[in-house]
Amino acid sequence: METSVFRIRGLRADEIWDLGQRLVAGPLGRPLRARADIMTHEILEVGLAIHPDNRPERHATIRGWPEEKERQMILATELAAAAQLHVRS
């Protein structure tokens, strides 16, 4: 299992929204309504890894998820608690 993410370090808020709209929501024909920002160290601290591939730009995947669904949910909950939710107004 892999989770698709974008590395946003060094970007302004408007650049982050633009990146998400162009590369995620736009191709799906949807508006970008919200995003969750999380620091790299939070991902690493729960035992997962980040693999940048820059396809598309700034793209990476979170890898190392356990096979067990229950353990996946525990890690996902921990990451959600560490993330900052931003809702577009």
Buried (B, 14 or more C-beta within 10 A) or exposed (E): EEBEBBBBEEBEEEEBBBBBBEBBBEEEEEEBEEBEEBEEEBBEEBEBEBEEEEEEEBBBBBEBBEEEEEEEEEBEEBBEEBBEEBEEE
